[in-house]
Amino acid sequence: MAKQQIVLASRSPRRRELLEKIGIRDFLIEEAGIDEAAVSRGCTSCAETVTLLARAKAEEVSARHPDAVVIGSDTAVTIDGRILGKPADFREAQEMLRLLSGREHQVMSGVCVCAGGQVHCACEITAVQFRELTDREIDAYIEAEPPFDKAGAYGIQGLAALFVERISGDYYNVMGLPLCRLGSLLRSIGFPLL
């Protein structure tokens, strides 16, 4: 199975970089065309939502590439039972970062691998503690690294690293693709990376 084509069902540059980090370099990128709101309707938790969305993305792309190994993923930030997706504008990014300031939140990523009729999904959860942020820091961050394509309005791999006091769990999950969990899923379909 190691010679099968891999398809990443995402246009995220971070996910592309992370696949390359674990030695997967020859892969296609094809974004899934799903209606995320419709797919997640009726979900009762963030973990269920991201897992279902990852599966829907992987299965939709797998239908077009039935002989490939397709990887789908979805990431969200959650705090106080609220799911923080990607901010629509500057004001919403400010609100999200103020909500996270001085508090612990969870980053949840659903990841799914489809290959040869097999579908394997999982959810990875990482706890992230932010230090107290000033309004000036929040505004400066948003201006320096517009976070409108990032769940929770931040990317841990950039300037927001200055906000993070500690994490408990997979760092790469916070970037959008839990590499250890992905490796386990790939092994389960007979696609070992090492």
Backbone as ProteinMPNN parsed JSONL, in Angstrom:
{"seq_chain_A": "MAKQQIVLASRSPRRRELLEKIGIRDFLIEEAGIDEAAVSRGCTSCAETVTLLARAKAEEVSARHPDAVVIGSDTAVTIDGRILGKPADFREAQEMLRLLSGREHQVMSGVCVCAGGQVHCACEITAVQFRELTDREIDAYIEAEPPFDKAGAYGIQGLAALFVERISGDYYNVMGLPLCRLGSLLRSIGFPLL", "coords_chain_A": {"N_chain_A": [[0.814, -1.204, 0.0], [2.138, 1.161, 0.314], [2.794, 2.543, -1.978], [0.615, 3.893, -2.861], [-1.212, 6.754, -4.013], [-1.344, 9.738, -2.146], [-3.816, 11.929, -0.971], [-4.517, 15.078, 0.17], [-7.231, 16.397, 1.697], [-7.634, 19.252, 1.804], [-6.876, 22.721, 1.638], [-5.194, 23.973, 3.302], [-2.26, 25.647, 4.083], [-0.707, 25.087, 6.318], [-1.34, 22.429, 7.008], [-0.362, 21.15, 4.758], [2.407, 21.69, 5.053], [2.849, 20.276, 7.413], [2.375, 17.605, 6.669], [4.554, 17.265, 4.975], [6.556, 17.493, 6.86], [6.519, 15.034, 8.141], [7.547, 13.407, 6.247], [5.971, 12.91, 4.01], [5.835, 13.746, 0.831], [5.078, 13.633, -1.818], [2.174, 14.321, -2.748], [-1.269, 14.93, -3.537], [-3.339, 17.861, -3.495], [-6.564, 18.548, -2.691], [-9.36, 20.283, -2.21], [-12.268, 19.643, -0.302], [-15.692, 19.795, -1.282], [-17.84, 20.415, 0.61], [-20.829, 21.218, 2.457], [-20.365, 22.677, 5.282], [-21.97, 23.595, 7.396], [-24.363, 22.207, 7.003], [-23.48, 19.557, 7.232], [-22.626, 19.449, 9.885], [-24.887, 19.97, 11.317], [-26.959, 19.253, 14.026], [-25.0, 18.072, 15.552], [-23.721, 17.467, 18.801], [-21.49, 18.14, 20.247], [-18.224, 19.677, 20.255], [-16.143, 17.902, 19.654], [-17.514, 15.858, 18.3], [-18.415, 17.342, 16.125], [-16.006, 18.225, 14.74], [-14.905, 15.757, 14.081], [-16.878, 14.566, 12.487], [-16.922, 16.419, 10.366], [-14.286, 16.151, 9.382], [-14.423, 13.524, 8.464], [-16.447, 13.756, 6.5], [-15.197, 15.441, 4.649], [-12.962, 13.864, 3.885], [-14.263, 11.58, 2.819], [-15.73, 12.689, 0.714], [-13.753, 13.63, -1.044], [-12.43, 11.226, -1.424], [-14.265, 9.801, -2.924], [-13.815, 10.786, -5.44], [-11.254, 9.973, -5.836], [-10.793, 7.023, -5.679], [-8.768, 5.093, -5.461], [-6.807, 6.122, -3.902], [-5.099, 7.176, -0.871], [-6.795, 9.088, 1.29], [-6.728, 12.009, 3.199], [-8.484, 13.72, 5.603], [-9.259, 16.609, 7.543], [-10.338, 18.602, 10.323], [-10.414, 21.474, 12.319], [-11.097, 23.04, 15.428], [-11.524, 25.572, 17.917], [-12.417, 25.552, 21.295], [-14.203, 26.93, 24.032], [-15.751, 27.425, 27.12], [-17.907, 25.851, 26.292], [-18.448, 26.847, 23.821], [-17.914, 26.963, 20.346], [-15.226, 28.163, 18.55], [-14.735, 29.241, 15.458], [-13.288, 30.265, 12.384], [-12.495, 33.679, 12.407], [-14.64, 36.219, 11.1], [-14.024, 38.856, 10.648], [-12.054, 41.767, 11.671], [-13.088, 42.718, 14.117], [-14.425, 40.453, 15.137], [-12.248, 38.746, 15.452], [-10.87, 40.133, 17.456], [-12.733, 39.84, 19.565], [-12.672, 37.046, 19.95], [-9.985, 36.613, 20.755], [-9.909, 38.148, 23.082], [-11.651, 36.66, 24.632], [-10.167, 34.318, 24.968], [-7.991, 35.239, 26.379], [-5.882, 34.969, 29.15], [-6.858, 32.502, 29.898], [-7.642, 28.953, 29.824], [-8.158, 26.959, 26.975], [-9.545, 24.593, 24.633], [-8.212, 22.886, 21.846], [-9.494, 21.18, 19.217], [-9.156, 18.617, 16.905], [-10.521, 16.859, 14.274], [-9.615, 13.994, 12.508], [-9.359, 12.082, 9.576], [-8.904, 9.127, 7.697], [-9.242, 7.72, 4.582], [-9.217, 4.821, 2.643], [-9.195, 2.371, 0.184], [-11.852, 1.547, 0.698], [-11.873, 1.479, 3.429], [-12.446, 3.37, 6.389], [-11.137, 5.409, 8.742], [-11.329, 7.238, 11.654], [-10.601, 9.845, 14.04], [-10.424, 11.892, 17.012], [-8.485, 14.485, 18.221], [-7.452, 16.141, 21.159], [-6.216, 19.072, 22.561], [-5.101, 20.973, 25.263], [-4.77, 24.434, 25.781], [-3.172, 27.091, 27.321], [-3.547, 30.504, 27.606], [-1.752, 33.509, 28.348], [-2.569, 36.591, 30.081], [-3.801, 39.032, 27.889], [-3.267, 42.22, 26.437], [-5.388, 44.812, 25.072], [-3.991, 46.287, 23.193], [-1.966, 44.493, 22.423], [-3.512, 42.476, 21.28], [-4.703, 43.831, 19.084], [-2.372, 44.557, 17.68], [-1.348, 42.047, 17.042], [-3.368, 41.002, 15.347], [-3.179, 42.802, 13.23], [-0.535, 42.339, 12.382], [-0.419, 39.594, 11.747], [-2.846, 38.624, 10.136], [-5.542, 36.745, 11.269], [-7.635, 35.429, 9.925], [-8.028, 33.041, 8.675], [-7.819, 31.131, 10.565], [-8.816, 28.944, 13.107], [-10.228, 30.089, 16.118], [-8.862, 32.434, 15.931], [-6.05, 32.56, 15.964], [-2.646, 31.539, 15.296], [-0.543, 29.18, 16.479], [2.036, 28.749, 15.631], [3.112, 31.115, 14.843], [3.348, 34.588, 15.662], [1.55, 34.393, 17.774], [2.605, 32.544, 19.453], [3.741, 33.919, 21.467], [1.694, 34.301, 23.224], [1.073, 31.948, 24.48], [1.162, 30.19, 27.39], [1.333, 27.538, 28.233], [0.923, 24.182, 26.974], [-1.043, 21.209, 26.842], [-0.801, 18.273, 25.451], [-0.868, 17.381, 21.95], [1.188, 19.389, 20.108], [1.174, 19.824, 17.332], [-1.44, 19.361, 16.716], [-2.638, 21.729, 17.494], [-1.782, 23.317, 15.467], [-3.3, 22.298, 13.452], [-3.242, 19.695, 12.435], [-3.056, 16.698, 13.84], [-0.239, 15.009, 14.212], [0.83, 12.637, 15.399], [-1.497, 11.133, 15.911], [-2.493, 10.974, 13.288], [-0.45, 9.421, 12.132], [-0.93, 6.997, 13.467], [-3.457, 6.333, 12.446], [-2.827, 6.02, 9.738], [-1.092, 3.817, 9.914], [-2.972, 1.927, 10.696], [-4.29, 1.332, 8.356], [-2.39, 0.046, 6.98], [-0.294, 1.616, 6.064], [2.511, 2.421, 6.883], [4.668, 4.974, 8.187], [7.232, 4.907, 9.054]], "CA_chain_A": [[0.0, 0.0, 0.0], [2.999, 2.325, 0.455], [2.935, 3.262, -3.24], [-0.63, 4.576, -3.199], [-1.233, 8.213, -4.018], [-1.97, 10.381, -0.993], [-4.529, 13.166, -1.288], [-4.895, 15.889, 1.333], [-8.518, 17.038, 1.403], [-7.549, 20.565, 2.451], [-5.948, 23.669, 1.013], [-4.454, 24.622, 4.387], [-0.804, 25.573, 3.925], [-0.118, 24.469, 7.508], [-1.475, 20.966, 6.9], [0.595, 20.731, 3.725], [3.733, 21.72, 5.678], [2.944, 19.22, 8.416], [2.569, 16.324, 5.968], [5.941, 17.236, 4.514], [7.384, 17.322, 8.05], [6.604, 13.602, 8.478], [8.117, 12.668, 5.123], [5.052, 12.736, 2.889], [6.111, 14.882, -0.039], [4.42, 13.46, -3.111], [0.745, 14.178, -2.507], [-2.16, 15.886, -4.19], [-4.172, 18.682, -2.619], [-7.879, 18.749, -3.295], [-10.31, 20.722, -1.193], [-13.599, 19.04, -0.364], [-16.762, 20.751, -1.532], [-18.974, 20.067, 1.472], [-21.525, 22.283, 3.172], [-20.0, 22.369, 6.663], [-23.109, 23.846, 8.282], [-25.314, 21.108, 6.834], [-22.876, 18.325, 7.748], [-22.503, 19.489, 11.349], [-26.193, 20.196, 11.943], [-27.361, 18.186, 14.927], [-23.896, 17.633, 16.408], [-23.924, 17.918, 20.179], [-20.227, 18.523, 20.878], [-17.169, 20.1, 19.343], [-15.431, 16.701, 19.205], [-18.348, 15.214, 17.29], [-18.442, 18.213, 14.944], [-14.758, 18.184, 13.953], [-14.72, 14.399, 13.565], [-17.821, 14.386, 11.383], [-16.473, 17.243, 9.238], [-13.089, 15.519, 8.813], [-14.876, 12.349, 7.721], [-17.17, 14.197, 5.304], [-14.197, 15.95, 3.702], [-12.182, 12.742, 3.362], [-15.11, 10.721, 1.979], [-16.108, 13.405, -0.511], [-12.591, 13.607, -1.943], [-12.15, 9.82, -1.72], [-15.176, 9.37, -3.999], [-13.176, 11.195, -6.705], [-9.942, 9.311, -5.888], [-11.052, 5.776, -4.939], [-7.573, 4.267, -5.278], [-5.828, 6.888, -3.126], [-5.254, 7.362, 0.578], [-7.269, 10.467, 1.434], [-6.66, 12.515, 4.573], [-9.331, 14.87, 5.874], [-9.097, 17.123, 8.901], [-11.059, 19.817, 10.674], [-9.949, 21.948, 13.623], [-11.857, 24.115, 16.068], [-11.158, 25.975, 19.27], [-13.622, 25.596, 22.119], [-14.089, 27.47, 25.385], [-17.07, 27.636, 27.738], [-18.921, 25.172, 25.494], [-18.629, 27.594, 22.57], [-16.947, 26.631, 19.3], [-14.692, 29.327, 17.85], [-14.229, 28.915, 14.126], [-12.433, 31.31, 11.812], [-13.164, 34.98, 12.545], [-15.08, 36.823, 9.837], [-13.457, 40.199, 10.486], [-11.16, 42.258, 12.725], [-13.835, 42.8, 15.373], [-14.656, 39.108, 15.648], [-10.948, 38.244, 15.907], [-10.648, 40.767, 18.764], [-13.62, 39.2, 20.554], [-12.179, 35.702, 20.238], [-8.733, 36.683, 21.513], [-10.252, 38.619, 24.432], [-12.262, 35.531, 25.325], [-9.107, 33.364, 25.283], [-6.99, 35.904, 27.206], [-5.753, 34.557, 30.542], [-7.673, 31.315, 30.156], [-7.352, 27.712, 29.107], [-9.159, 26.518, 26.008], [-9.199, 23.335, 23.984], [-8.16, 22.797, 20.392], [-9.913, 19.839, 18.812], [-9.05, 18.306, 15.481], [-10.944, 15.577, 13.753], [-8.778, 13.559, 11.4], [-9.937, 10.884, 8.981], [-8.162, 8.524, 6.592], [-10.038, 6.812, 3.739], [-8.402, 4.085, 1.68], [-9.663, 1.035, -0.174], [-13.114, 1.244, 1.363], [-11.725, 1.622, 4.873], [-12.554, 4.732, 6.912], [-10.67, 5.459, 10.132], [-11.406, 8.617, 12.146], [-10.282, 10.081, 15.452], [-10.417, 13.286, 17.447], [-7.377, 14.813, 19.117], [-7.774, 17.31, 21.977], [-5.069, 19.686, 23.214], [-5.433, 22.119, 26.115], [-3.846, 25.546, 25.584], [-3.344, 28.18, 28.294], [-3.055, 31.823, 27.2], [-1.523, 34.517, 29.377], [-3.422, 37.769, 29.924], [-3.44, 39.841, 26.723], [-3.8, 43.589, 26.424], [-6.066, 45.17, 23.819], [-2.964, 46.72, 22.248], [-1.328, 43.283, 21.897], [-4.484, 41.806, 20.411], [-4.799, 44.584, 17.831], [-1.088, 44.462, 16.973], [-1.252, 40.697, 16.494], [-4.289, 40.867, 14.212], [-2.624, 43.584, 12.115], [0.72, 41.744, 11.906], [-0.694, 38.263, 11.197], [-4.308, 38.505, 10.06], [-5.871, 35.355, 11.604], [-8.984, 35.153, 9.433], [-8.102, 31.661, 8.19], [-7.411, 30.288, 11.68], [-9.791, 28.71, 14.169], [-9.881, 30.76, 17.357], [-8.186, 33.699, 15.576], [-4.601, 32.592, 16.185], [-1.807, 30.435, 14.848], [0.487, 28.988, 17.512], [3.349, 28.69, 15.007], [3.563, 32.473, 14.528], [3.47, 35.52, 16.777], [0.704, 33.981, 18.899], [3.433, 31.767, 20.383], [3.999, 34.818, 22.595], [0.515, 34.287, 24.099], [0.847, 30.608, 25.022], [1.944, 29.865, 28.584], [1.594, 26.097, 28.234], [-0.04, 23.318, 26.294], [-1.069, 19.819, 27.279], [-1.254, 17.503, 24.298], [-0.126, 17.422, 20.688], [1.426, 20.736, 19.577], [0.795, 19.882, 15.924], [-2.888, 19.448, 16.702], [-2.981, 23.154, 17.575], [-1.525, 23.848, 14.131], [-4.363, 21.864, 12.556], [-3.143, 18.305, 11.993], [-2.369, 15.924, 14.889], [0.627, 14.103, 13.466], [0.915, 11.315, 16.034], [-2.774, 10.441, 15.661], [-2.528, 10.668, 11.859], [0.437, 8.279, 11.92], [-1.622, 5.796, 13.943], [-4.512, 6.011, 11.481], [-2.187, 5.5, 8.524], [-0.632, 2.446, 10.214], [-4.119, 1.031, 10.784], [-4.684, 0.901, 7.009], [-1.229, -0.594, 6.358], [0.54, 2.635, 5.436], [3.441, 2.911, 7.912], [5.549, 6.06, 7.773], [8.616, 4.567, 9.437]], "C_chain_A": [[0.856, 1.265, 0.0], [3.156, 3.119, -0.838], [1.663, 3.978, -3.654], [-0.451, 6.087, -3.164], [-1.902, 8.708, -2.744], [-2.606, 11.674, -1.464], [-4.898, 13.841, 0.029], [-6.154, 16.659, 0.965], [-8.598, 18.384, 2.119], [-6.581, 21.437, 1.676], [-5.099, 24.387, 2.058], [-2.951, 24.507, 4.16], [-0.121, 24.933, 5.132], [-0.217, 22.947, 7.434], [-0.518, 20.416, 5.845], [2.002, 20.661, 4.316], [3.907, 20.571, 6.67], [3.076, 17.834, 7.771], [4.01, 16.192, 5.493], [6.893, 16.982, 5.682], [7.543, 15.846, 8.425], [6.99, 12.749, 7.259], [7.186, 12.397, 3.97], [5.211, 13.951, 1.98], [5.37, 14.817, -1.374], [2.928, 13.227, -2.874], [-0.019, 15.248, -3.272], [-2.911, 16.675, -3.127], [-5.48, 18.922, -3.344], [-8.885, 19.076, -2.195], [-11.664, 20.052, -1.397], [-14.642, 20.133, -0.562], [-17.994, 20.423, -0.704], [-19.593, 21.323, 2.072], [-21.329, 21.991, 4.657], [-21.17, 22.565, 7.622], [-24.108, 22.695, 8.209], [-24.771, 19.819, 7.437], [-22.898, 18.307, 9.274], [-23.825, 19.743, 12.071], [-26.566, 18.995, 12.81], [-26.242, 17.656, 15.8], [-24.068, 18.237, 17.801], [-22.644, 18.307, 20.898], [-19.238, 18.954, 19.809], [-16.428, 18.88, 18.793], [-16.211, 15.977, 18.114], [-18.344, 16.023, 15.997], [-17.187, 18.081, 14.109], [-14.513, 16.797, 13.366], [-15.631, 14.143, 12.373], [-17.4, 15.195, 10.15], [-15.226, 16.651, 8.578], [-13.48, 14.318, 7.96], [-15.581, 12.753, 6.422], [-16.201, 14.699, 4.236], [-13.43, 14.791, 3.057], [-13.02, 11.868, 2.433], [-15.486, 11.399, 0.672], [-14.956, 13.393, -1.514], [-12.25, 12.171, -2.335], [-13.049, 9.291, -2.834], [-14.604, 9.73, -5.371], [-11.83, 10.509, -6.925], [-10.027, 7.976, -5.145], [-9.825, 4.901, -4.697], [-6.504, 4.945, -4.422], [-6.084, 6.755, -1.629], [-5.608, 8.839, 0.764], [-7.283, 10.843, 2.909], [-7.541, 13.755, 4.673], [-9.132, 15.312, 7.311], [-9.945, 18.37, 9.083], [-10.662, 20.192, 12.096], [-10.837, 23.063, 14.127], [-11.283, 24.376, 17.452], [-12.45, 26.047, 20.063], [-13.297, 26.116, 23.518], [-15.496, 27.756, 25.886], [-18.194, 26.985, 26.921], [-19.198, 25.825, 24.155], [-17.534, 27.198, 21.582], [-16.534, 27.917, 18.59], [-14.112, 28.858, 16.516], [-13.267, 29.998, 13.664], [-13.168, 32.645, 11.928], [-13.481, 35.594, 11.187], [-14.405, 38.164, 9.581], [-12.609, 40.564, 11.701], [-11.859, 42.238, 14.074], [-14.062, 41.418, 15.973], [-13.357, 38.469, 16.134], [-10.609, 38.842, 17.277], [-11.469, 40.071, 19.847], [-13.106, 37.819, 20.94], [-10.929, 35.749, 21.11], [-8.97, 37.223, 22.92], [-10.849, 37.49, 25.261], [-11.2, 34.526, 25.781], [-8.078, 33.919, 26.269], [-7.036, 35.429, 28.66], [-6.449, 33.262, 30.899], [-7.161, 30.1, 29.391], [-8.506, 27.406, 28.159], [-8.696, 25.197, 25.414], [-9.195, 23.508, 22.469], [-8.48, 21.348, 20.042], [-9.784, 19.693, 17.306], [-9.611, 16.924, 15.226], [-10.002, 15.245, 12.615], [-9.336, 12.236, 10.906], [-9.081, 10.433, 7.804], [-9.094, 7.546, 5.882], [-9.109, 6.139, 2.744], [-9.009, 2.713, 1.446], [-10.943, 0.622, 0.535], [-13.051, 1.313, 2.877], [-11.819, 3.1, 5.256], [-12.174, 4.681, 8.384], [-10.616, 6.917, 10.57], [-11.041, 8.684, 13.617], [-10.387, 11.573, 15.729], [-9.28, 13.471, 18.437], [-7.725, 16.105, 19.85], [-6.516, 17.788, 22.688], [-5.548, 20.882, 24.023], [-4.349, 23.182, 25.951], [-4.181, 26.639, 26.599], [-2.732, 29.456, 27.732], [-2.742, 32.654, 28.438], [-2.518, 35.651, 29.161], [-2.904, 38.613, 28.757], [-4.022, 41.238, 26.878], [-4.509, 43.827, 25.096], [-5.049, 45.593, 22.767], [-2.267, 45.511, 21.618], [-2.246, 42.555, 20.925], [-4.561, 42.5, 19.063], [-3.516, 44.469, 17.01], [-0.929, 43.081, 16.332], [-2.123, 40.549, 15.254], [-3.762, 41.629, 12.996], [-1.381, 42.925, 11.535], [0.498, 40.403, 11.211], [-2.195, 38.052, 11.13], [-4.749, 37.041, 10.218], [-7.213, 34.878, 11.053], [-9.141, 33.758, 8.826], [-7.765, 30.662, 9.288], [-8.519, 30.164, 12.72], [-9.319, 29.387, 15.448], [-9.095, 32.038, 17.172], [-6.706, 33.729, 15.934], [-3.936, 31.367, 15.583], [-0.643, 30.307, 15.813], [1.895, 29.034, 16.927], [3.897, 30.063, 14.652], [3.696, 33.311, 15.78], [2.613, 35.146, 17.98], [1.445, 33.05, 19.85], [3.747, 32.607, 21.627], [2.845, 34.836, 23.594], [0.402, 33.001, 24.914], [1.775, 30.339, 26.206], [2.288, 28.384, 28.64], [0.545, 25.388, 27.383], [0.045, 21.934, 26.912], [-1.668, 19.02, 26.129], [-0.363, 17.738, 23.095], [-0.029, 18.856, 20.155], [0.923, 20.851, 18.134], [-0.719, 19.895, 15.75], [-3.328, 20.91, 16.717], [-2.721, 23.835, 16.236], [-2.548, 23.363, 13.108], [-4.285, 20.44, 12.048], [-2.366, 17.505, 13.037], [-1.537, 14.799, 14.278], [0.731, 12.717, 14.088], [-0.348, 10.51, 15.753], [-2.897, 10.068, 14.191], [-1.649, 9.464, 11.55], [-0.201, 6.97, 12.343], [-2.712, 5.366, 12.963], [-3.926, 5.444, 10.195], [-1.667, 4.087, 8.743], [-1.81, 1.472, 10.221], [-4.637, 0.582, 9.415], [-3.498, 0.277, 6.254], [-0.326, 0.366, 5.63], [1.505, 3.207, 6.49], [4.363, 3.98, 7.365], [7.0, 5.768, 8.095], [8.861, 3.074, 9.219]], "O_chain_A": [[0.341, 2.346, -0.289], [3.61, 4.263, -0.799], [1.637, 4.614, -4.708], [0.348, 6.622, -2.396], [-2.914, 8.155, -2.314], [-2.023, 12.422, -2.249], [-5.522, 13.228, 0.895], [-6.149, 17.471, 0.04], [-9.497, 18.628, 2.925], [-5.591, 20.954, 1.128], [-4.362, 25.315, 1.724], [-2.421, 23.4, 4.054], [0.928, 24.305, 4.988], [0.742, 22.252, 7.769], [0.065, 19.346, 6.021], [2.713, 19.68, 4.102], [4.978, 19.97, 6.756], [3.81, 16.985, 8.277], [4.61, 15.123, 5.601], [7.923, 16.33, 5.511], [8.577, 15.449, 8.962], [6.785, 11.535, 7.245], [7.573, 11.71, 3.024], [4.774, 15.05, 2.319], [5.075, 15.849, -1.977], [2.472, 12.086, -2.806], [0.508, 16.31, -3.604], [-3.092, 16.211, -2.001], [-5.505, 19.432, -4.464], [-9.208, 18.232, -1.359], [-12.14, 19.915, -2.524], [-14.49, 21.251, -0.071], [-19.07, 20.182, -1.252], [-18.941, 22.361, 2.176], [-22.035, 21.16, 5.229], [-21.341, 21.785, 8.559], [-24.638, 22.259, 9.231], [-25.51, 19.072, 8.078], [-23.16, 17.27, 9.883], [-23.873, 19.733, 13.301], [-26.492, 17.852, 12.359], [-26.498, 16.863, 16.706], [-24.507, 19.378, 17.947], [-22.695, 18.76, 22.041], [-19.39, 18.644, 18.627], [-16.118, 18.827, 17.602], [-15.634, 15.535, 17.121], [-18.277, 15.459, 14.905], [-17.269, 17.85, 12.902], [-13.969, 16.679, 12.269], [-15.206, 13.573, 11.368], [-17.509, 14.713, 9.023], [-15.119, 16.648, 7.352], [-12.942, 14.115, 6.872], [-15.339, 12.161, 5.37], [-16.374, 14.41, 3.052], [-13.269, 14.744, 1.838], [-12.544, 11.458, 1.374], [-15.552, 10.745, -0.369], [-15.172, 13.168, -2.705], [-11.824, 11.926, -3.464], [-12.635, 8.425, -3.604], [-14.883, 9.046, -6.356], [-11.322, 10.462, -8.045], [-9.404, 7.812, -4.097], [-9.847, 4.049, -3.809], [-5.416, 4.398, -4.239], [-7.136, 6.289, -1.192], [-4.817, 9.724, 0.437], [-7.783, 10.098, 3.753], [-7.367, 14.717, 3.925], [-8.869, 14.494, 8.192], [-10.231, 19.095, 8.13], [-10.584, 19.332, 12.973], [-11.277, 23.922, 13.363], [-10.648, 23.516, 18.063], [-13.461, 26.544, 19.568], [-12.264, 25.788, 24.101], [-16.332, 28.274, 25.146], [-19.306, 27.51, 26.867], [-20.095, 25.396, 23.43], [-16.363, 27.109, 21.95], [-17.377, 28.664, 18.094], [-13.102, 28.155, 16.482], [-12.527, 30.572, 14.463], [-14.345, 32.73, 11.58], [-12.69, 35.5, 10.248], [-14.233, 38.565, 8.43], [-12.464, 39.774, 12.634], [-11.285, 41.789, 15.066], [-13.91, 41.23, 17.18], [-13.361, 37.732, 17.12], [-10.116, 38.135, 18.157], [-10.952, 39.753, 20.919], [-13.102, 37.461, 22.117], [-10.824, 35.012, 22.089], [-8.298, 36.798, 23.859], [-10.58, 37.381, 26.457], [-11.319, 33.948, 26.861], [-7.37, 33.152, 26.922], [-8.079, 35.477, 29.313], [-6.616, 32.952, 32.079], [-6.369, 30.207, 28.454], [-9.676, 27.573, 28.504], [-7.579, 24.747, 25.671], [-10.053, 24.181, 21.896], [-7.823, 20.419, 20.51], [-10.245, 20.539, 16.539], [-9.229, 15.948, 15.872], [-9.63, 16.124, 11.838], [-9.734, 11.379, 11.695], [-8.598, 11.249, 7.019], [-9.665, 6.653, 6.508], [-8.311, 6.801, 2.08], [-9.301, 1.981, 2.392], [-11.092, -0.535, 0.927], [-14.083, 1.214, 3.541], [-11.331, 3.969, 4.534], [-12.816, 3.991, 9.176], [-9.943, 7.735, 9.943], [-11.157, 7.699, 14.346], [-10.432, 12.397, 14.815], [-9.136, 12.696, 19.383], [-8.231, 17.051, 19.246], [-5.829, 17.003, 23.342], [-6.314, 21.708, 23.526], [-3.157, 22.873, 25.978], [-5.333, 27.056, 26.718], [-1.542, 29.493, 27.417], [-3.405, 32.51, 29.466], [-3.233, 35.664, 28.16], [-1.705, 38.873, 28.657], [-5.13, 41.411, 27.385], [-4.258, 43.127, 24.115], [-5.217, 45.296, 21.585], [-2.007, 45.504, 20.415], [-1.808, 42.077, 19.879], [-4.495, 41.851, 18.019], [-3.566, 44.305, 15.791], [-0.434, 42.966, 15.211], [-1.673, 40.033, 14.231], [-3.882, 41.158, 11.865], [-1.186, 42.946, 10.32], [1.145, 40.106, 10.207], [-2.76, 37.367, 11.982], [-4.381, 36.192, 9.405], [-7.857, 34.015, 11.651], [-10.252, 33.341, 8.5], [-7.465, 29.501, 9.012], [-9.088, 31.165, 13.156], [-8.151, 29.277, 15.821], [-8.697, 32.667, 18.153], [-6.155, 34.801, 16.184], [-4.554, 30.32, 15.387], [0.157, 31.233, 15.947], [2.851, 29.326, 17.645], [5.038, 30.169, 14.202], [4.103, 32.817, 16.831], [2.924, 35.548, 19.101], [0.96, 32.79, 20.951], [3.989, 32.065, 22.705], [3.007, 35.341, 24.705], [-0.293, 32.97, 25.93], [2.995, 30.269, 26.058], [3.39, 28.01, 29.041], [-0.54, 25.904, 27.115], [1.085, 21.54, 27.44], [-2.869, 19.079, 25.866], [0.757, 18.234, 23.219], [-1.039, 19.461, 19.795], [0.318, 21.856, 17.762], [-1.223, 20.389, 14.741], [-4.28, 21.284, 16.031], [-3.374, 24.827, 15.908], [-2.663, 23.935, 12.024], [-5.164, 20.004, 11.305], [-1.143, 17.62, 13.112], [-2.072, 13.765, 13.878], [0.719, 11.72, 13.367], [-0.271, 9.335, 15.396], [-3.353, 8.971, 13.868], [-2.05, 8.582, 10.79], [-0.043, 5.95, 11.673], [-2.871, 4.178, 12.684], [-4.467, 4.495, 9.627], [-1.783, 3.243, 7.854], [-1.667, 0.323, 9.801], [-5.338, -0.425, 9.316], [-3.582, 0.014, 5.054], [0.345, -0.021, 4.673], [1.335, 4.342, 6.935], [4.794, 3.907, 6.214], [7.901, 6.327, 7.47], [9.959, 2.584, 9.479]]}, "name": "protein", "num_of_chains": 1, "seq": "MAKQQIVLASRSPRRRELLEKIGIRDFLIEEAGIDEAAVSRGCTSCAETVTLLARAKAEEVSARHPDAVVIGSDTAVTIDGRILGKPADFREAQEMLRLLSGREHQVMSGVCVCAGGQVHCACEITAVQFRELTDREIDAYIEAEPPFDKAGAYGIQGLAALFVERISGDYYNVMGLPLCRLGSLLRSIGFPLL"}
